[in-house]
Amino acid sequence: MIPLIFSDSGVEQIIKKIGGSEEVRHHLANLGFTVGGRVTVINSLGGNVIVKVKESRIAINEEMARKIMV
């Protein structure tokens, strides 16, 4: 498992674990990040990451991306 921030762009990954506090995990779940879900890094700019989750593009910061393990 590696943090999402280190995932290669354009490669679909499966979320294996989501870390952080209950509040952080709940926030990420509301955005569509769930264990077993598929996620693709579209681009990484200055620590922020643009990802595709459930047919939506979402920008998250580096701290959040480090909590998502693929």
Backbone as a chain_set.jsonl record, in Angstrom:
{"seq": "MIPLIFSDSGVEQIIKKIGGSEEVRHHLANLGFTVGGRVTVINSLGGNVIVKVKESRIAINEEMARKIMV", "coords": {"N": [[0.841, -1.185, 0.0], [0.442, 2.225, -0.768], [0.5, 5.793, -0.156], [-1.987, 7.847, -1.701], [-0.931, 10.176, -2.785], [1.495, 9.456, -3.887], [0.861, 7.918, -6.035], [0.878, 6.972, -9.494], [0.053, 9.19, -12.174], [-2.936, 8.888, -14.077], [-3.337, 6.181, -13.691], [-5.599, 3.809, -12.662], [-6.55, 3.131, -9.372], [-7.279, 1.086, -6.481], [-8.893, 1.888, -3.504], [-7.57, 1.053, -0.432], [-7.34, 1.607, 2.26], [-8.347, 4.12, 4.58], [-7.069, 6.659, 6.426], [-6.684, 8.756, 9.387], [-8.593, 11.047, 11.483], [-11.934, 10.426, 12.775], [-13.602, 12.424, 11.818], [-12.217, 13.335, 9.53], [-12.209, 10.983, 7.955], [-14.965, 10.71, 7.568], [-15.52, 13.048, 6.117], [-14.015, 12.555, 3.762], [-15.384, 10.281, 2.888], [-17.84, 11.429, 2.256], [-17.066, 12.816, 0.008], [-16.73, 10.773, -1.73], [-14.694, 8.95, -1.44], [-14.169, 5.797, -0.625], [-13.394, 2.696, 0.995], [-12.363, 0.15, -1.127], [-13.311, 1.44, -3.313], [-12.734, 2.964, -6.541], [-10.1, 5.015, -7.749], [-8.476, 7.599, -9.545], [-5.534, 9.341, -10.144], [-5.443, 12.424, -11.616], [-3.94, 14.759, -11.957], [-1.155, 16.411, -10.384], [-0.406, 19.189, -8.588], [1.688, 21.405, -7.097], [1.48, 20.186, -4.523], [-1.243, 19.856, -4.239], [-3.792, 17.607, -5.315], [-5.522, 16.411, -8.104], [-8.151, 14.31, -8.562], [-9.982, 11.538, -9.971], [-13.005, 10.361, -9.003], [-15.636, 8.189, -8.83], [-16.737, 9.088, -11.348], [-16.437, 11.826, -11.041], [-14.45, 14.784, -10.794], [-12.189, 15.739, -8.361], [-10.504, 17.986, -6.235], [-7.987, 17.635, -3.871], [-6.022, 18.337, -0.937], [-2.493, 17.837, -0.195], [-2.182, 16.727, 2.363], [-4.622, 15.384, 2.846], [-4.505, 13.551, 0.728], [-2.428, 11.944, 1.55], [-3.585, 10.425, 3.497], [-5.132, 8.585, 2.252], [-4.869, 5.368, 1.292], [-3.649, 3.306, -1.274]], "CA": [[0.0, 0.0, 0.0], [1.135, 3.515, -0.799], [-0.426, 6.928, -0.111], [-2.469, 8.303, -3.006], [-0.063, 11.255, -3.274], [2.61, 8.851, -4.616], [0.334, 7.117, -7.141], [1.157, 7.501, -10.828], [-1.077, 9.827, -12.859], [-3.593, 8.132, -15.134], [-3.477, 4.768, -13.349], [-6.706, 3.577, -11.735], [-6.158, 2.425, -8.154], [-8.36, 0.723, -5.567], [-8.636, 2.391, -2.161], [-7.456, -0.063, 0.499], [-7.471, 2.07, 3.64], [-8.437, 5.568, 4.753], [-6.632, 6.991, 7.776], [-7.082, 10.051, 9.929], [-9.631, 11.065, 12.515], [-13.286, 10.073, 12.322], [-14.104, 13.568, 11.056], [-11.543, 13.315, 8.224], [-12.72, 9.832, 7.206], [-16.342, 11.021, 7.193], [-15.443, 14.058, 5.052], [-13.565, 11.878, 2.545], [-16.483, 9.418, 2.446], [-18.823, 12.308, 1.617], [-16.533, 13.179, -1.307], [-16.738, 9.581, -2.579], [-13.54, 8.089, -1.155], [-14.545, 4.688, 0.238], [-12.552, 1.509, 0.847], [-12.835, -0.684, -2.229], [-13.648, 2.308, -4.436], [-11.679, 3.206, -7.527], [-9.657, 6.408, -7.803], [-7.405, 7.836, -10.511], [-4.898, 10.657, -10.045], [-5.446, 13.114, -12.899], [-2.814, 15.687, -11.985], [-0.638, 16.823, -9.087], [0.151, 20.531, -8.739], [2.058, 22.113, -5.872], [0.985, 19.512, -3.326], [-2.655, 19.523, -4.404], [-3.992, 16.486, -6.22], [-6.826, 16.323, -8.756], [-8.43, 12.887, -8.735], [-11.282, 11.147, -10.496], [-13.688, 9.433, -8.103], [-17.051, 8.007, -9.197], [-17.051, 9.945, -12.496], [-16.282, 13.239, -10.691], [-13.08, 15.24, -10.534], [-12.134, 16.397, -7.058], [-9.175, 18.438, -5.819], [-7.73, 17.493, -2.441], [-4.667, 18.771, -0.618], [-1.514, 16.768, 0.019], [-2.444, 16.099, 3.658], [-5.719, 14.425, 2.65], [-4.047, 12.502, -0.174], [-1.549, 11.044, 2.306], [-4.425, 9.581, 4.352], [-5.804, 7.597, 1.386], [-3.899, 4.343, 0.9], [-4.066, 2.504, -2.442]], "C": [[0.885, 1.247, 0.0], [0.091, 4.629, -0.665], [-0.784, 7.379, -1.53], [-1.557, 9.363, -3.613], [1.088, 10.708, -4.117], [2.158, 7.986, -5.786], [0.652, 7.784, -8.476], [-0.101, 8.111, -11.439], [-1.618, 8.917, -13.943], [-3.788, 6.659, -14.85], [-4.592, 4.606, -12.319], [-6.233, 2.713, -10.57], [-7.406, 2.075, -7.35], [-7.973, 1.191, -4.168], [-8.66, 1.217, -1.189], [-7.667, 0.348, 1.945], [-7.559, 3.585, 3.64], [-8.113, 5.87, 6.206], [-7.164, 8.334, 8.23], [-8.159, 9.916, 10.989], [-10.982, 10.68, 11.913], [-13.862, 11.177, 11.455], [-13.516, 13.591, 9.643], [-12.08, 12.171, 7.371], [-14.149, 10.079, 6.722], [-16.37, 12.035, 6.041], [-15.033, 13.413, 3.724], [-14.645, 10.952, 1.996], [-17.559, 10.232, 1.746], [-18.379, 12.743, 0.223], [-16.499, 11.983, -2.259], [-15.583, 8.632, -2.365], [-13.947, 7.014, -0.15], [-13.622, 3.504, -0.026], [-13.176, 0.593, -0.197], [-13.208, 0.122, -3.458], [-12.459, 2.532, -5.345], [-11.383, 4.701, -7.604], [-8.496, 6.504, -8.786], [-6.85, 9.233, -10.302], [-4.852, 11.249, -11.448], [-4.208, 13.996, -13.016], [-2.401, 16.025, -10.562], [0.08, 18.152, -9.269], [0.445, 21.148, -7.38], [1.532, 21.492, -4.599], [-0.49, 19.179, -3.393], [-2.798, 18.448, -5.472], [-5.401, 16.555, -6.794], [-7.051, 14.847, -9.074], [-9.806, 12.675, -9.339], [-11.835, 10.082, -9.563], [-15.146, 9.374, -8.519], [-17.49, 8.998, -10.27], [-17.022, 11.439, -12.177], [-14.812, 13.56, -10.513], [-13.099, 16.071, -9.267], [-10.695, 16.794, -6.772], [-9.063, 18.286, -4.308], [-6.29, 17.931, -2.176], [-3.781, 17.573, -0.299], [-1.777, 16.015, 1.322], [-3.55, 15.051, 3.541], [-5.269, 13.256, 1.779], [-3.13, 11.504, 0.521], [-2.349, 10.089, 3.191], [-5.131, 8.475, 3.572], [-4.752, 6.615, 0.887], [-4.473, 3.499, -0.241], [-3.111, 1.349, -2.65]], "O": [[1.917, 1.309, 0.668], [-1.071, 4.434, -1.021], [0.038, 7.294, -2.443], [-1.426, 9.437, -4.835], [1.609, 11.419, -4.976], [2.991, 7.382, -6.461], [0.69, 9.011, -8.573], [-1.201, 7.596, -11.238], [-0.856, 8.252, -14.645], [-4.35, 5.945, -15.68], [-4.538, 5.193, -11.238], [-5.591, 1.683, -10.772], [-8.458, 2.691, -7.519], [-6.865, 0.926, -3.7], [-9.64, 0.475, -1.124], [-8.117, -0.452, 2.765], [-6.936, 4.256, 2.818], [-8.798, 5.397, 7.112], [-7.98, 8.964, 7.557], [-8.576, 8.813, 11.341], [-11.14, 10.618, 10.694], [-14.538, 10.9, 10.464], [-14.233, 13.837, 8.673], [-12.374, 12.364, 6.191], [-14.505, 9.705, 5.604], [-17.155, 11.892, 5.104], [-15.631, 13.691, 2.685], [-14.81, 10.843, 0.781], [-18.132, 9.782, 0.753], [-19.213, 13.008, -0.644], [-16.268, 12.151, -3.456], [-15.495, 7.607, -3.04], [-14.057, 7.292, 1.044], [-13.126, 3.332, -1.14], [-14.37, 0.3, -0.15], [-13.402, -0.443, -4.534], [-11.313, 2.312, -4.954], [-12.284, 5.536, -7.535], [-7.646, 5.616, -8.856], [-7.605, 10.205, -10.284], [-4.289, 10.648, -12.362], [-3.517, 13.985, -14.034], [-3.21, 15.935, -9.639], [1.057, 18.239, -10.012], [-0.474, 21.384, -6.596], [1.168, 22.217, -3.673], [-0.949, 18.297, -2.668], [-2.013, 18.392, -6.419], [-6.366, 16.738, -6.052], [-6.248, 14.217, -9.763], [-10.685, 13.53, -9.229], [-11.218, 9.037, -9.356], [-15.822, 10.402, -8.557], [-18.507, 9.673, -10.113], [-17.531, 12.242, -12.96], [-14.022, 12.7, -10.123], [-13.911, 16.985, -9.114], [-9.77, 16.026, -7.037], [-9.925, 18.746, -3.559], [-5.446, 17.901, -3.072], [-4.258, 16.448, -0.152], [-1.613, 14.796, 1.377], [-3.423, 13.952, 4.081], [-5.61, 12.106, 2.054], [-3.064, 10.341, 0.122], [-1.833, 9.045, 3.591], [-5.665, 7.537, 4.164], [-3.848, 6.993, 0.142], [-5.615, 3.043, -0.186], [-3.289, 0.56, -3.578]]}, "num_chains": 1, "name": "protein.A"}
